[in-house]
Amino acid sequence: MIAHSLDTTCAGLTPEGNGLGGRSPRILVVEDERIVALDLKAILRHLGYCLAGLTSSGTEAVEMCDSLRPDLVLMDIFLTGEMDGVEAACVIQRECNIPVIYLTAHTDKVTLQRAKRTAPYGYVLKPVDEDWLRTAVEVALFKHRTEQELRRSEQRYRQLFSGMLNAFLLLSHVPAPAGPGDFQVLEANPAFERMTALAHDAVVGRLLTEVFPGLEPFWLETLCETVRTGRSVRFENFLSARNMYFLAQAYSPAPGQVAVALEDVTERKHGEERLRYRTFHDALTGLPNRALCLDRIARAIERARRRANYVYALLFLDIDRFKLINDSLGHLAGDELLRRAADRLRREVRQLDTVARVGGDEFVVLLEEIASPGDALRIVKAIRERLRAPFTVGGRQCYVTASLGVVLGPADYERPEELLQNATIAMGNARAAGSGRVRVFDWSMRERAKRVMDLETDLRLGLDRGEFVLHYQPIFCLRSLATRGVEALVRWRRRDGELVPPGEFIPAAEQSGLIIPLGAHVLAESCRALGRWRRGVLGKAPFFMSVNLSARQFSQPDLVKQIVTALRNEGMAPTDLKLEITESVLMEHPESAMPKLRGLRELGVRIGIDDFGTGYSSLSYLQRFPIDTLKVDRAFVSGMEEHGNRAIVRSVIGLAHSLGYDVVAEGIETAAQLTDLAGLGCDLGQGFHYARPQPEADLLGLLGRMPPGCSC
C-alpha cells in the first residue's frame, strides 16, 4: 500500500476560471500502482496543480476527503482492500460532495457500466496523457462549479418562497426613455396588506410610485438592476412613505419581472440606532464620549493632511476641585453641575465643532475650520470666562474654575490618542500653575511628563533595591549651642553613586503614592538608628529623633499602629520620637486629625507643626491640637532683616510660649540670624550655620566631639 502524503507546494501557472478564487486545485490521487502514482504526482506538479494527498486505499481515500477536503479526486477503479474505487467514489460524492475522475486501464463494457452509475466527472485512461488529464480536470472542476452555483440559486429561490409569511410583491418593469422607469404591481400577498395597511385591490394594477408617493430612487434603481441582470439582491432601506425600514429580497422570476419579499425591521433599526447612540454618547450629558471624540479627532487629522490651509485646535478641560462639590453637595448636585457645564460648552462653540465628555469632570472641545491659532485662543478665553459665571445647583449658587490644556494644529500627528494625550499634558501643566489657568502644549511638556514617569519607575526600583538612605541634620539649643536632637531627611543614592536631593523625587513620590512605603522606611530606619546611638555614643542623654510625616502618611487609618510597631521593634522610647506634620495637612481636615494626634500624644510621641506661618491655621484649632513644637519656616528666618518678617517671628515665638510650646527655627545660615533668634527667645534651631544634613557616620563624629544635652 502506498503511504498517503500531503504536498502544499505548487508549480506552474495558476489555472484560471476554475471557481477556486484563482488558486490552484488541490487534487487527491488514489492509485495502488506505485509507478503510476509517482508518474501522476510529477504530471500534476508540472501542470501547476497541488497534490493534496496520495493513497492506495479506498477506505483511506474516504477518510482523507473528510479531513483534507480536496477540490477533486483522481480515483483508480480497481483497488485492493475492503473498498474498490467505484465504492469509494460513491461515498465521497455522497458524503463530501467532491468530484471524482476515474483512472482506469480497462475499457470493457461491464467496468464502464458499473462506474457510470456513480455519475463520475470524467475518465482518464492509463497510461496517463498530460493534455488529456488537464482537459479532464478543468472540465470536471467547471462542471462541479456550475452544479454548485445552480444548487445555490435553487436554494435562494426556495428561501424566498419559504418566506412568504413576510410581505410579498410581484412587479412588472415599465421602462422609461430615461432613468430606471417604474414598476406595476401584479400581485401582493395578505402579509403585505397587514404590514402596510394598504388594501390588495388598492395596490394591484397601480404603479409602485403611486402606491408609495415620494419613493426613494434607490428602490427603483435596485429593482431595475435586478430585472436587467437577473441577479437576486438583498438590501435594507428606509421607505419614507410608510416611515418604515424594510429588509428586502428581490429576484427576477421571469424576464421583465421582479419579485420582492419585504420584512419590517423598523423596531430593530430603531434599537440599533439607540444602541449606537448609547455606544458613542455620554449618558449623563448627551455629549459624544471618548470613542466618538477620538474618531472626530482622527478625521480632523486626516483633513489636515489633505488640506494645507486646514487649522484646528483641541482643548482638554478639567473642572477644578470638582470632588469638593461632590463631597459637600452630593453626587446628584455634581451630576447637575456637569450637565450645566456641558450646556455652556455647547453654546460657546459652533455647530461643526465637537464637545465631548471623556471622563468624570473632563471635557474635550475640538475646534475645526478655524482661521488661525489666535481664533482658537479667543474661544478658549471665552469658555473659561463662561465657566466662571455662577452655576445654580440644588437651589444654591456655586462657582467653579477649569484648567485648560490646548493643542494647536495642524501638526504631524499619526494617531488621535497622541493628540489627546498632549492636550491632557498641557492641562496638567495648567493645573500645576493654579486653578483656572490655560496652557498651550509644547513638546518640552511631553519630555517633562516622560521624565516624571521614568522617575516614578526608578523610584519603585530604588525602593526595591534599598537605594534610599537617611541623612541627619542636628537641632541645637540656641543658648548653649548643644545638640538636642536631629531631623531625619531621606536621600536617594542611585546605583551609580549619584545622590538625588529630595526636592527632585519627593513630589513624584507624593503624586504616585510611593511616599507611603518610603515614609514607612524612613520611620523604621530612623528609629533603628536612634536605638544604635542609645547603645553607643548617646547613652541616656536627652535626645530626640524628628521625622516628617507626609499628607498621605498622616491620612493612613492605621498610622498609630504603624508607629507603635516601629517603636516596639527597635525598643525606642516614645518620648524620643517627634513627628513633624505641616500646618496645611492639619488644617485640611482638622476634626479627623484630632483623634490621631491625641492617640500619638497618649502614646508619648511628641508632635511638631512644620512650616508654621505658611498656612492658615485657626487659633481655636491651634490651642486644641495636642502639640509640643512650632517650627518657624525658613522663609521668615532668612528674611529677618525685613521688619515684617522679624515681627512675624517674634509673634510666633510669643504665641508658642503662651500656649506652652517650644519653638524651632529652621534655615539658620548666618551668625546674625542665630543671635537675633536667641534674643527673641527662640528655643531651638537648625541650619547650615550649625551643621548640614550628614550621613550617620559623620553625625556620630559630631556627637562624639560635642556631647548632646544641656542645662537649659
N, C-alpha and C positions, 0 to 999 in steps of 0.2 A: 504493500500500500504506500502511495506517495504521501509524505507528510505535507499538511497544508501550511502555507506561509502567507505573510502579508507584505506587500510591496507598495509603499506610498510614493515612490519616485516616478515621475513621468518624463518621457522624452518626446520629441517630435512636435508637430503642430497641434494646437487645441482644436478639436472638431467644432465647427460652427453649426448652429441651428439644431443642436441635439436636445434642447429643452432642459439642459442641466445648468443654466446660468453661465455658460461659457467655459465651464471646467471640463476636463477630460473624463469620459465614462470610466467607472470602476467596474472591472469585469472579474467574475469568479469562474475559474476553469475547473471542470470536473472531468478528469481523464485518468484511466488506470494504466495507460501505457506511458512509461516514464519518458521515452524518447519523444513521443508525440507531445506530451505535456511541456517538456522543455522547449520544443520547437514552437509551440503556441505562445509560450512566455516571451520568446525572442521576437516573434512576429508582432505581438501586442505592443511590446515596448517600441518596436520600430514604427508602428502606426501611430504612436503618441497616446495610447491608452494606458490606464493604470491597472495593474494586476491587484485586485482586492484580496485574492487568496487562491490556493491551489490544493486540490484534494482528489483522491481516487475513490471516495466512498459516497454513495448516495445518501446514507444516513447523516454522515458528517456534512454533506453539502447543505442539507436542510438546516442543520444547526448553525452553520456559518452564515446562511442567508438571514437567519433570525438575528444574529449578533452583529454581522458586518454590514448588512443592508446594501449589497452591491447594486449597481444600476442594471446589470444584465448577467446572465449565466450561460456559459458555453458548456453543454452537458453531453457527455458521451452516452449513447443509448445503452450500450452493453457494458454494465458494471457488475463486478462480482460482489457478493455480500447479500445482506438482507433485502436491500432495495436497489433495483436497477435504475437506469436513467429515466425511463418513462415514469415509473412510480415516483421518483424523487421530483421530477418536473411537475407532476400533478400537485404534490404537496406544496411546492414552492410557489406555484402560481395561485393556488387557492388560499394559502395562509399568509404569504408575504407579498403577493401582487408584484412579482419581479418577472420580467420577460425572460424566456428561455429559448436558446437556439441549440438545436441538436447537432452533435458531432457524430458522424457515422461513416463506416466504410461499407455498409450494407445498403443495397437499394432494392432488396426484394420486396414484393407487394405486402407480405404479411407484416414485416417490420414497419413499413411506412404506414400501413393501415392502423396499426396499433399506436404508433406515435401520433398520427393525425388526430386521434380522439382527444389528445391533450391540448389541442389548439396551440401549437408552438408558433413562435415568431419567425421561424426560418430553419433551414438546414444548411450545414456545411459538410461537404464530403472530405474524407481523409484519403490521401494526404492533402493538407490544407493549402489552398491557394490564397496568397496575401490579398490580392484585389477582391477576390470573391468574399473573403472574410470581412474586409472593410465594408463592402456593399451590404452584406447580411446584417452586420452590426448597426449601421446607420439606418437601414430600413426598419429594423426591429425597434430601435430607440424612437424613431419618428412615429411609428405605428402606436407604440405604447404611450407616447406623449399625447397623441391625438385622442386615444381612448380615454386617458386621464382627463383631458380638457372636456371631452364630451360628458364624462361622468360628473365632473364638477358643474357643468352647465345644467345638466338634468337635476342635480341636487339643488342648485339655486332656484330653478323653476318650482321644484317640489316645495321648497321652503316658502316661496312666495304664495303658492296656492294654499299651503297649510296655514298661512297666517291670515286667512280670510275672516277671522274674528275681528281683525282690525278693519279700519275703513278702506274701501277699495273703489277705485275709479278706472274705467276703461275709456280711453280717449282716442280721438282720430285727429291727425295733424291737418291743420288748414294752412297751407303755405301762403306766404305773402311776398310781394315783389322785393321788399327789403325787410331785413330783420328775421327773427325766428318764426314769425307768424303766430297762429293761435291754435287752440285745441277745442274740438267739440266733444262734449260729454256723451258717450254712448251708453254707459251703464254706471250705476252707483249702488253699493250694497246697503243693507239696513244699518250696518255699523257706521257708515258714513253719515247717515241721517242722524243717528243718535249723537255722534261726536260733534257735528257742526250745527245741528238744529235746522238743517236745510232739508226740505221735503224732496223725495225722489222725483216727483213729477215737476218740481220747480227747477231741477238741475239737469235732467236728461234732455238732450237736444240743444242745450244752450252752450255758448262759448265759455271757456274757462275764465276769461277776463270779465264776463258778465256775472258768473257765479261768484267770483271773488274780485270785486272792484278794487282797483289800485294794486293788483297783483305784482309782486316784485319781478323785474325782468329775469332774475336768476332762475326762477321756476321755468319760464318759457324756454330760456336758452338751454337749460339742463335737459328738459324733456325733448326738445328738438334734437339735441345731440344724441340722445338715446335712439330716436327714430332713425337718424342718419347713419349711425354706426352699428346699431343692433346690439350694442354692449349694455348690459344691465348696470345700474348705478345705485348707490346708497348714499344718502346725504341727509343732513339736518338743516332746517331753515325756519325762519320766522314768517308766519303768514299774518300780515298786519290786518287784513280784512276780518279775521276772526280773533285777533290778538292771542294767537296760539303758536307754540313751537311744535313742528312735526318732524318725525323721523320718517323719511320716505324711501321706499324701494321701488325702482322703476325698471321695466324691461319692455322689449318690443315683441309682442307675440305674433305679429303679422306686419308686413310692410305697411308703413303709414300709420301704424297704431302704437300706442304705448299704454301699458297697464301700470297703475301706481297703487301700492299699498301704503297706507298712512297710519302712523302711530302717534297719539297725542303724548308729547314729552314735556308739556308746559311746566308741570309741577317739578319734574326733575331738573329742568333748566333753571327754574327759579331757585331751587335748592342749591344747585351748583353755583349760581351767582351769589347767593347768601354765603355759601361756604368760601367762595373765592374772596368775597369782601372781608369775611372774618379772618381769612388767612393773611391778608395783606393790609389790614387796618387795625388800629388800636381800639379795643373795646370801650375804653373809658372816654376817649376824646373824639373818636371817629377819624383821627388823622391817619395817614399812612404809617405803617410800622417800619421796623428796621429793614425787613426783607424788601418791601416796596421802595423804601428810601434808597437802598443800595442799587436797586435796578434803575431808578431815576438818575442817580449819580453816574452809573455806567453809561447811560445814554448821553449824558452831558459830556462825559469824557470822549465818547465816540464822535459827537458833533464837533467838539473842539479839534479833533484830529482832521476832520474833513474840511472845516472852515477856518480860514486863517484869522478872520475877524470875530470869531465867537469868543465872548468873555462871560465867565460865570464866577460865582463865589459860593462857598459853603460855610455856614455858621453852625457852630455847636454851642448850645446854650444850656446852662445848668442853673437852677434856682438855688440861691444861697440860703443855707440854714433851713432847708425845707423840712428836715427832720424835727426841728423845733416846733413847726406848725403842727405836724402830726402828733407830737408828744403833748403839746399844750391844748390844741383844739380838737384832736381826734382825727382818725383816718378819713371819716366822711368829709370833714372840712378840708382835709388835704386833697381829696379827690375833686371836690368842688373848685378848689383853687387851681388845680391842674386844668380842668375844663375851661375855666375862665381865662387862664393864661393862653391856652390853645386858641380860643376865640380871638383874643387880641392879636396873636401872631398871624392868624389867617387874615384878619382885616388889614394888617400892616403891609402885606405883600401882594403881588399881582396874581392874576388867575393862572398864569403859566408857571409860577414858582411853586415849590413844594415845601410844605411844613409837615414834619414827621415827628412822632414821639418814639424815641429809641430806647428809653429806659424809664426808671421811676419818675424822676423830675428832670429828665434830659430831653431836649428837643433839638432837631436839626432843621435848618432852613436852607434850601437850595435856591439860589437866585440865578435865573437864566436870562440870556439875551440882554445883559446889562451893557451900557455904553462904555463904562470904564470902571476900574477898581474904585475910583472916588465915589461913584454912584453906590457901590456896594457898601462902602463905609458910612455913607449918609443913611442908608437903610438900617444898618447896624445901630447907629446912634438913635434913630427914631424908635427902633424896637426896644432899646434899653430905656429910653425915656418913657415909652408907653407902659412898660412893666413897672416903672417906679410909681405910677399913679396908684392910689389905694384900691384894694380889692374888697368887696363886701362878701364875706364868707361867714355863714352861720349867723347872720344878723349883726355882725360886727366888722369893723374895718381892720384890715391888716396891710402892712407894707412889706414888699419883698424887693430884692435886687437879684440880678442874674449876672453870672460870669460868662463871657462870650469869647470863644475862640474862632478866628476867621482864617480861611484859606482862600486866597485869591487865585483864580485860574485865568487862562489855561496854563497848565504845566504838564510835564511829561509823566503822566500817571498811567499805569497799566491796569490797576485794579481799584475799584471803588472803595474797598476796605482800607487801602492805604491813604486815600484822600480823607476818609472819615477819621482814621487814626490821627492824622496830622491836625485836624481840627480839634480833636479831643486833647491832644498835647497842648495846643495853643490855649484851650480853655483852662487846662490845669495850670498853665503859667499865669493866666489872668486871675484865677482864684488865689494862687500863692501871693499875688501882689495886693490882695484885699478884695472885699466884696464889691460887686458891681463894676468890675474892670473889664476892658476889652484888650485882647492881644491878637495881633496878626502873626500867623505862623511864619517862621523862618527855619531853615534847616539846622541851625545851631540848637534849636529847641529839641529837635529829634535826637541830635547827638547827646544832649544833656539827659534826655529821657533814657537813652540806651545806657549811658554811664550809670544812672541810678539803678537800672535793672541789673547791670553787671555787678554793681556794688552790693545789691541785696543778695545776689548769688554768692559772691565772695564772702559776705557776712555769714551766710549759712555754713559755708565750708570752713571759715575761720573758727566758728563755734565748735564744729565737729573736730577740728584739728587742735583745739586748745591754744589758739593764737592770741587770745585776749589776756593781757596781764594788767596788774594794778600798779599804779604809782601813788605815792602818798605825799600830800602837802602838809607840813606841820602847821598847827594852830597854836599861837603862843599868847601868853599874858602880856598885855601892853605895859603893865607897870614893872614886872620883874623880868620880862623877856624870856621866861621859862616856857618850855614846851608843855602844853596842856593836853594835846590830842593831835590827831591827824584826820584829814579828809581823804577817803579812798576815791581815786579817779581812775577810770578804765582807759587803757591804751591798747591799740591794735598793732601787734608786731607781726607783720606778714612773714611768710616763709623765706622771702629773700632778705629779711632783716630790716625792711623799711618800717618805720614807726609812724602809724597813721594817727593824727590828732583826732580827738573826739568830735570836733566841730564838723568833720567830714562824714563820719559814719553814724553818729547818734541820730540825726534827723531821719536817715534811711532806716535805721533800726526801729525808730518810733513808728514810722509810716507802715512798715512791713509787719509789725508785731513782734519782731525778733528782740525788742527791748525787754520782753518778759523773761525769756531764758537768759539773756545777757545780764539783766539785773539780778536774777537769782544767782548767777555765777559770781557777780561782784559781791553780793551779800555773803555768800558762803565763804569765798576766798578771804574777804576782809576779816570775818570772824575767826577764820583759821589762822590768819596772820597774827592777830592780836593775842590769840592763845599761845602762839610760839614766843611772842615777845614777853608775855607774862611769865613764861617758864624760863626766860633768859634775862635780857637787859632790864626789863621794866620791874619785875617782881610785883610788889603790891602797891606801887606808887600810883597816885590818882592819874588816870589817863583814859581818854575816850576815843572811840573809832566812829567817825562821822561818815554816813553812807547816804547817797542821794536816792530817792525813790521817784521814778517817772510816773506820769499820769496813768499810764496803762498798768503799771505795777500796783499803784495805790487803788485802782479800781478792781483788782482781783478780790473775789469774795473770801478766799482763804489766806489773805495776806498775813493775819496774825498767826495763823497756824504755820505758815512758812517761816516766819521769824522765830517762833518758838523752836521749830525743828533745827534751824541753823544754830541758835544759841546752845541748844542741848547737845548737838553733835560735837561742838568744839569746847563744851564746858565753860562757856563765856558768861560772865555776869551780865544780866540785862542792863544794869546801870552803866556799863562800859560802852553801850551802843547808843549812838544818837542818829536818828533818821531825819534827813532833811527833805522837806516837801515844799514845792514852790507855792507861793501865795495864790497864783491863779488856779492851781489844782484844787486847793481847799475851798476857794470861793465859787467854783463852778457848781458844786453840789454840797453846800455846807452841812445840810441836815444829814445826808448819808455819810459825810466824812466824820461827823462827831462820834458815832459808835466805835469806829475803827481807832480813832485817836485815843478814846477812853480805854479801849482794850489794850492798846500798846502801853499806855501810862500805867495801868494796873499791873501789867507785866513787869514794869520797872524800866522800860526803854524810854529814853529821853527824845523829845520832839523839837525840831527846829524848823522855822519858816525861812526858806531860802529866797533870795532876791527880793527881800521886803522893800516895799515902796514903789515897785514897778507895776503892781496890780491895783485892785480896787477893793481892798479889804474894808469890811464893815466893822466899826469899833465894837458894835454889840456882839458880833460873832467872835472878834479877836479876844475879847475878855472871857468868852465862854469856852474857847478852844483850850484843851489841856496841853499847853506847850511850855517849853523851857527857854527857847532861844529865838531871837530875831537876828537874821543875818542881813546887814546893810549891803545893798547891791553895789558892785564895783563902779557903776556909772556915777553914783553920788560921791564915792570916795575919791575917784580920780579927778572929779571936778570941784573939790572942796575949796579951791581958790575963789570960786564964784560964791557970792554971798547967798544966793538962793539954795545951792546945794549944801552949803555949810549949815544953813538954818534947818534944812530937811534932816540932815544927820543928827543935829542937836535934838530935834523934836522926836526922832525915832528913839534915840538913846533915853531921853526923858520918859517917853511913853512906855518903853520896855521896862525900865526900872520901876516905874509906878505900878506896873502890873506884876512885878516880881520876876521878870525875865532877865537873862543876861544877854549881852549884845556882842555879835561877832562882825567885824568889818572885813570884807574881802577885797582883794586887789590893792593892798598897800604896796606901793612901789618906791616911795621916797621917805627919807627920814623926816621931812617936814610933815608929811601926811601922818606918820606914826605919832609925832609929837602933838599934832592937832587933835587926833583921835583920843590920845591919852588924856589931854587936857579937857576934852568934852566928857570924860568919864566912861569911854568905851571899854569893855572888859577884855575882849579877845580880838585877835586879828590874824590874818594870813595874807601872804602876798610875796612877790618876787624879792622885795626888800629883805625879807627874813629868810625865806627858802623857797625854791621852786619845787614843783612836784618831782619826786625822785623814786627810783626803784627801791625795793626793800633793803637791799644790801647797803646802799648809800644812806638810807634813813637810819639804819641801826648804827652806822658810824656816827651820825649826828647825835643820836640819842646817847651814845656812849660818851661823847665829849661834853654833852650838855644834859645832865640828868633832868628828867621831867619833874613836874611838881613845883609848887612854890608856896610861900607862906600866906599869899593873899587870899 
